[in-house]
Amino acid sequence: MFALIGRKVDEIIFISFLIPCHGSIFVENNIYSMDAWWKQSITIPIIRKFGQQRIKNKFKAGPIFIGGCGRSGTSLLLSILSAHPKIYALSKESDAFTKWTRDDNGKVIPERIDRFYRQMLKTTIPSSCDRWCEKRPSNVNYITQILEYFGEKARFIHIVRDPRAVCTSYHPSRKNEYWISLDRYENDVNNGLKFQNHPQVYTIKYEDLVINSESSIQSLCDFLDLEYGKEMKNWFEYAKIRKSKAWYGELLDTHTHSIHKWQKPEHEDRIEEILSHEGVMRIAKKVGYSFQKIKLEN
């Protein structure tokens, strides 16, 4: 039924482009084009109505959110959780929970939740799934709003990684440019750690997930009140999310090489910059990283 609705939503959106949009209309002394009016008054409300209904009917357990500084392993974590038969993991970042406002009653609401609903209406959700999981690194900056909006059933997973690994990752489209700034690392990790002792938030280190996979995934399942069954014990075999731009290709099983990639001579100046950044060092040491002088690989 909802797959059909998803197609109808697409038809509505398509039709909106076919309707002549000559001229403008006045709304509260502001001028809007007809296509903008159609989107705000027709398309988005319909998507929200049917999307909200589908979520309510399909998912009984609370949602799961993943966040953390970019290049910290959020995509890997989503892939691992996608192996669980009760979790529907969104394959694409909806960017629906990174801009918030308040309604007329003062309740915090995501401005573009229609993006999330649109994705849910256009997909087939396995009958075994009773909760959904959304991943976007910048979710970590909106934990307060997410928990306020979704309530006590929601769960948030904050993944943290060694800043030397995060901040020596190259940008995919800008050659020889580091992807994550030191200030961003400090800001994002700090925002996540503010909730380190919150009962609805779980902080996990990327290195633990790689080195101690079995015990880390089992603890994660305990936090989410999920069975640690064969699918999670063999997550790589059962994972449904197997591609991501973050990996530049196909899913790979966890390996310790990813932990030490920063130990290359080409990153020597960058490592010195990281070790000299007081904010990054303060945050990283709080998580438990140590920074003894390490000889870089030749």
C-alpha positions as CSV (number, residue, x, y, z in Angstrom):
1,M,0.0,0.0,0.0
2,F,2.7,2.5,1.0
3,A,4.8,1.6,-1.9
4,L,1.9,2.8,-4.0
5,I,1.6,5.9,-2.0
6,G,5.3,6.5,-2.5
7,R,4.7,6.4,-6.3
8,K,1.7,8.7,-6.0
9,V,3.8,11.2,-4.0
10,D,6.3,11.1,-6.9
11,E,3.4,11.7,-9.3
12,I,2.3,14.7,-7.3
13,I,5.8,16.2,-7.3
14,F,6.1,15.5,-11.0
15,I,2.7,17.1,-11.7
16,S,3.7,20.2,-9.8
17,F,6.4,20.8,-12.4
18,L,3.9,20.4,-15.2
19,I,1.4,23.0,-13.9
20,P,2.0,26.4,-15.4
21,C,3.8,28.6,-13.0
22,H,3.4,32.0,-14.7
23,G,3.2,35.0,-12.4
24,S,3.3,35.0,-8.6
25,I,0.9,35.1,-5.7
26,F,0.9,37.2,-2.5
27,V,1.0,35.5,0.8
28,E,1.2,37.7,3.9
29,N,2.7,40.6,1.9
30,N,5.5,38.3,0.4
31,I,5.6,37.3,-3.2
32,Y,6.0,33.5,-3.9
33,S,6.2,31.7,-7.2
34,M,3.5,29.2,-7.9
35,D,5.9,26.2,-7.8
36,A,7.1,27.2,-4.3
37,W,3.5,27.7,-3.2
38,W,2.6,24.2,-4.5
39,K,5.5,22.6,-2.8
40,Q,4.8,24.2,0.6
41,S,1.0,23.9,0.4
42,I,0.4,20.6,-1.4
43,T,3.4,18.4,-1.8
44,I,5.1,18.6,1.6
45,P,1.9,18.4,3.7
46,I,0.8,15.2,1.7
47,I,4.3,13.6,2.2
48,R,4.1,14.5,6.0
49,K,0.6,13.1,6.4
50,F,1.2,9.7,4.7
51,G,4.8,9.4,6.0
52,Q,3.7,10.0,9.6
53,Q,1.0,7.4,9.2
54,R,3.4,4.8,7.9
55,I,5.9,5.3,10.6
56,K,3.2,5.0,13.3
57,N,1.7,1.8,11.8
58,K,5.0,0.1,11.0
59,F,7.4,0.9,13.8
60,K,6.5,0.2,17.4
61,A,9.9,0.6,19.1
62,G,11.8,3.9,19.3
63,P,14.1,5.1,16.6
64,I,17.9,4.9,16.7
65,F,20.2,7.8,15.7
66,I,23.9,7.7,14.9
67,G,26.1,10.7,15.0
68,G,29.7,11.7,15.5
69,C,32.4,13.8,13.9
70,G,32.8,12.9,10.2
71,R,35.3,10.1,9.4
72,S,34.7,8.5,12.8
73,G,32.9,5.4,11.6
74,T,29.2,6.4,11.5
75,S,28.8,4.5,8.2
76,L,30.4,1.4,9.5
77,L,28.2,1.5,12.6
78,L,25.1,1.9,10.4
79,S,26.1,-1.1,8.4
80,I,26.6,-3.2,11.5
81,L,23.2,-2.3,12.8
82,S,21.6,-3.0,9.4
83,A,22.3,-6.7,10.0
84,H,19.8,-6.9,12.8
85,P,16.4,-8.2,11.6
86,K,14.5,-5.8,13.7
87,I,16.2,-2.7,12.4
88,Y,15.5,-0.8,9.2
89,A,18.6,1.2,8.5
90,L,18.1,4.1,6.0
91,S,20.6,3.7,3.2
92,K,20.8,7.4,2.5
93,E,21.3,10.3,4.9
94,S,18.0,12.1,4.9
95,D,19.4,15.3,6.4
96,A,16.0,15.7,8.1
97,F,17.2,16.2,11.6
98,T,19.8,18.9,11.3
99,K,17.6,22.0,11.1
100,W,15.1,22.6,13.9
101,T,12.4,25.2,14.8
102,R,9.4,25.4,17.1
103,D,5.7,25.2,16.3
104,D,3.0,27.6,17.5
105,N,2.8,25.7,20.8
106,G,6.6,26.0,21.4
107,K,7.3,22.3,20.6
108,V,10.6,21.7,18.9
109,I,10.2,20.2,15.4
110,P,12.5,19.2,12.5
111,E,11.9,21.7,9.7
112,R,12.4,19.2,6.9
113,I,11.1,15.9,8.3
114,D,9.4,15.5,4.9
115,R,12.8,14.5,3.6
116,F,12.7,11.5,6.0
117,Y,9.1,10.7,5.2
118,R,9.7,10.8,1.5
119,Q,12.4,8.2,1.8
120,M,10.3,6.0,4.0
121,L,7.3,6.1,1.6
122,K,9.4,5.1,-1.4
123,T,11.0,2.0,0.1
124,T,10.0,-1.5,1.0
125,I,10.5,-2.2,4.7
126,P,10.9,-5.9,5.8
127,S,8.1,-7.2,8.0
128,S,10.5,-8.1,10.7
129,C,11.6,-4.5,11.3
130,D,10.0,-2.7,14.2
131,R,12.4,0.3,14.5
132,W,14.3,2.5,12.2
133,C,17.9,3.9,12.3
134,E,19.1,7.1,10.7
135,K,22.8,8.1,10.4
136,R,24.3,11.4,9.7
137,P,27.5,12.6,11.4
138,S,26.1,16.1,12.2
139,N,23.3,14.5,14.1
140,V,25.7,14.8,17.0
141,N,25.1,18.5,17.2
142,Y,21.4,18.1,17.7
143,I,21.0,15.5,20.4
144,T,19.0,17.8,22.6
145,Q,16.4,18.4,19.9
146,I,16.3,14.8,18.7
147,L,15.6,13.4,22.2
148,E,13.1,16.2,23.0
149,Y,11.1,15.5,19.8
150,F,11.2,11.7,19.8
151,G,10.9,11.2,23.6
152,E,12.2,8.6,25.9
153,K,12.0,5.7,23.5
154,A,14.6,7.2,21.2
155,R,18.3,6.1,21.4
156,F,21.4,7.9,20.2
157,I,24.8,6.4,19.5
158,H,27.8,8.7,19.5
159,I,30.9,7.2,17.9
160,V,34.3,8.7,18.6
161,R,37.6,8.1,16.9
162,D,41.3,9.0,17.4
163,P,41.7,12.6,16.1
164,R,44.9,11.5,14.4
165,A,42.9,9.2,12.2
166,V,40.0,11.5,11.7
167,C,41.9,14.6,10.9
168,T,44.4,13.0,8.5
169,S,41.6,11.7,6.2
170,Y,41.8,13.3,2.8
171,H,38.8,14.9,1.1
172,P,37.4,12.7,-1.7
173,S,37.1,15.5,-4.2
174,R,39.8,18.0,-3.2
175,K,43.1,16.3,-3.6
176,N,45.6,16.6,-0.8
177,E,43.1,18.5,1.4
178,Y,42.3,17.2,4.8
179,W,38.5,16.6,5.2
180,I,38.0,17.3,8.8
181,S,39.3,20.5,10.5
182,L,40.6,20.4,14.0
183,D,38.0,22.9,15.2
184,R,35.2,20.7,13.8
185,Y,36.6,17.6,15.6
186,E,36.7,19.6,18.9
187,N,33.2,20.9,18.4
188,D,31.5,17.7,17.3
189,V,33.1,15.4,19.8
190,N,32.5,17.9,22.6
191,N,28.8,18.2,21.7
192,G,28.4,14.4,21.9
193,L,30.3,14.0,25.1
194,K,27.9,16.4,26.9
195,F,25.5,13.5,26.8
196,Q,28.0,10.8,27.8
197,N,26.1,9.9,31.0
198,H,22.6,10.3,29.5
199,P,20.6,7.1,29.7
200,Q,19.4,7.4,26.1
201,V,22.9,8.0,24.7
202,Y,25.6,5.5,24.1
203,T,29.2,6.5,23.4
204,I,31.4,4.0,21.6
205,K,35.0,4.2,20.4
206,Y,35.7,3.2,16.8
207,E,38.9,1.4,17.9
208,D,36.9,-0.8,20.3
209,L,34.4,-1.6,17.6
210,V,37.3,-2.8,15.4
211,I,39.6,-4.5,17.9
212,N,36.9,-5.9,20.2
213,S,34.1,-6.3,17.8
214,E,32.1,-9.1,19.5
215,S,32.0,-7.6,22.9
216,S,31.4,-4.1,21.6
217,I,28.5,-5.1,19.4
218,Q,27.0,-7.2,22.2
219,S,27.2,-4.2,24.6
220,L,25.6,-2.1,21.9
221,C,22.7,-4.6,21.5
222,D,22.2,-4.5,25.3
223,F,21.9,-0.7,25.2
224,L,19.3,-1.0,22.4
225,D,17.5,-3.8,24.2
226,L,18.1,-6.1,21.1
227,E,18.9,-9.8,20.9
228,Y,22.5,-10.5,20.1
229,G,21.8,-13.3,17.7
230,K,23.5,-14.9,14.7
231,E,22.9,-11.8,12.5
232,M,24.9,-9.6,14.8
233,K,27.6,-12.2,15.5
234,N,28.1,-12.4,11.8
235,W,27.1,-8.9,10.9
236,F,29.3,-8.7,7.8
237,E,27.4,-11.5,6.2
238,Y,24.0,-10.2,7.1
239,A,24.6,-6.4,6.7
240,K,22.1,-4.8,4.3
241,I,24.0,-1.5,3.9
242,R,27.0,-2.6,1.8
243,K,27.9,0.6,-0.1
244,S,28.8,4.1,1.1
245,K,30.5,7.1,-0.3
246,A,32.5,7.1,3.0
247,W,34.2,3.9,2.0
248,Y,34.7,4.9,-1.7
249,G,33.2,1.6,-2.7
250,E,32.0,-1.7,-1.2
251,L,31.7,-2.6,2.5
252,L,34.8,-4.2,4.0
253,D,35.1,-6.2,7.2
254,T,36.7,-4.5,10.1
255,H,40.5,-4.6,10.2
256,T,43.1,-3.0,12.5
257,H,44.9,-1.4,9.5
258,S,42.2,1.3,9.6
259,I,43.3,2.3,13.1
260,H,46.9,3.0,12.1
261,K,46.5,4.7,8.6
262,W,47.6,8.0,10.0
263,Q,51.1,6.7,10.8
264,K,52.6,7.8,7.5
265,P,55.4,10.3,6.9
266,E,53.1,12.4,4.7
267,H,51.0,13.3,7.8
268,E,53.9,14.4,10.0
269,D,53.1,18.1,9.9
270,R,49.4,17.4,10.4
271,I,50.1,15.2,13.4
272,E,52.1,18.0,15.0
273,E,49.3,20.4,14.4
274,I,46.8,18.0,16.0
275,L,49.1,17.4,19.1
276,S,49.4,21.2,19.4
277,H,45.7,21.9,19.4
278,E,44.7,22.3,23.1
279,G,41.0,21.8,22.4
280,V,41.4,18.5,20.5
281,M,43.9,17.2,23.0
282,R,41.6,18.0,25.9
283,I,38.6,16.3,24.3
284,A,40.6,13.2,23.0
285,K,42.2,12.6,26.4
286,K,38.8,12.8,28.1
287,V,37.7,9.9,25.9
288,G,40.8,7.9,26.8
289,Y,43.3,8.4,24.0
290,S,47.0,8.5,24.8
291,F,49.5,10.4,22.7
292,Q,53.0,9.0,23.3
293,K,55.4,9.9,20.5
294,I,55.1,7.2,17.8
295,K,57.6,6.7,15.0
296,L,55.9,7.2,11.7
297,E,56.0,4.4,9.1
298,N,58.4,4.8,6.2
